Amino acid sequence: MIMRLVRLTLLLFSLTSTSLSAADFAARYEAIKVSATPEQLYKFLYALPKGGDLHNHFGGSIIPEWKWDILTDSTRNGGDTFYTRARFAVSPDAVDPRVRYHTIRQHTYDQLDPQKQSEYVLLLELSDDQRTEWLNAFRLDAPGEGRHEFFAYTWDRLGDMHRNPHVRFEFLAEHIKAFAAEGLIYLETMFGLYTMTTNDGTVLSDEEALLMMEQRLAQPDVADTGMELRFLETILRFSPNALQDLEITYAWVNAHRDRWVGINMAGIEESGKGYPLRFLDTYRKMRSQYPTLPLSIHAGEMDSPDKNIRETLLLGATRIGHGVNILGDPDTLLMLQHSDRALIEVQLISNELLEYVPDLSQHPFPELLRTGVPVCLNTDDRGMWDSNMTDEYYTAVTYFNLSWEELTQLGRNSLTHSFLDDASKARVLSKYDARLQAFEKELGMGDLDDALTKIDHVDAVTYGYGNRKWGFEFSKE
Ligand SMILES: [Zn+2]
């Protein structure tokens, strides 16, 4: 019905108004940037067709309110019950309050000794104030919360919720639907099956978990979004077993290439174990055994200059996650400027909140974008920033005054540098072009006021980041 209305609107406009050609849309976009209110610009960018998200940690991407809804709804969580650590049995004053809100399943709770159990309360028994604290415990929303809060506490609070397959796949469904609503057509998320268990603690085999996942993804609410979905299996580079994990991961991804399209390495790039060259021999060994598997690897998410990006390219990566210290390695920058092969996955809000680039006006993104290095925008751990892809676009446009050509190149880059097979890549690229063309037609016809009126009717969604940073309060529903 909606499509029919859009078509009818288009027809009426083409009969009654002079229409702008697609080529003229760049000028229309500049006029929108000048005339639109901040809310209108945000809505415009929410409705913009956006390509894909290539740098997305699934575990860090779930909006806290989705967590609450799913963990407290037995029809969605497979009949499980969840507890959270809300008080301390022994010398409460000596316990760091930041360890609050570690959240666990019934089966895990049952294994605790009575004293430990007394520290946990049922999620549904939290007071309203505690519920708000619980939600906020999963996002960087308060002054002083930055890198330390994120690495030392936020992840730990997830407890074992992702071990429940119903919960994990409901999270995945929400994630896909929200991205589809803001115009993404592809999601390449860092996602593994890990060790999932039933409510009584029985371990599910990977293949059992995979079957459950595919059944969930086939439900109409997800399938109807048309989202193209692929996964990257990720290893933690600083783990003592990282080299062995890499070998196991190669075997898994190679055997499941219909869903898993590549490998990522995340985690601290230093501290004795995380440095890129530690992995070179193992990648070479794997390449002698398996057909090509694309690599996207975190590198250059550091405060000081180093050679990590260069050495990560030597590992065989064709995508670099973050690359925020690239300007400190001019030789590698020059190489990237003169080759279309490697893309840098940029995540502005992550770099801001984790204090790698606290002042975004200093971010290397415009230098990369405008000197020929392929880049795209990504959300990283958007659940913990409480943000979405539109926030990344809005940040890029407001800080760096992107042209229409630059803006749309970001979406195209994300698809061109995805790890999709050739046929699927051609399909999403033509879908992207068709959607852009329709978007340009819809907002390019009529006069500027007509376009702004249409933008006013966009049903945008924003979360805590947009609210705290810019004062936007669009509905979460
Ligand atoms: Zn990342």
Boltz pocket constraint, residues with backbone or C-beta under 6 A from the ligand:
constraints:
  - pocket:
      binder: B
      contacts: [[A, 55], [A, 57], [A, 266], [A, 298], [A, 321], [A, 380]]
      max_distance: 6.0
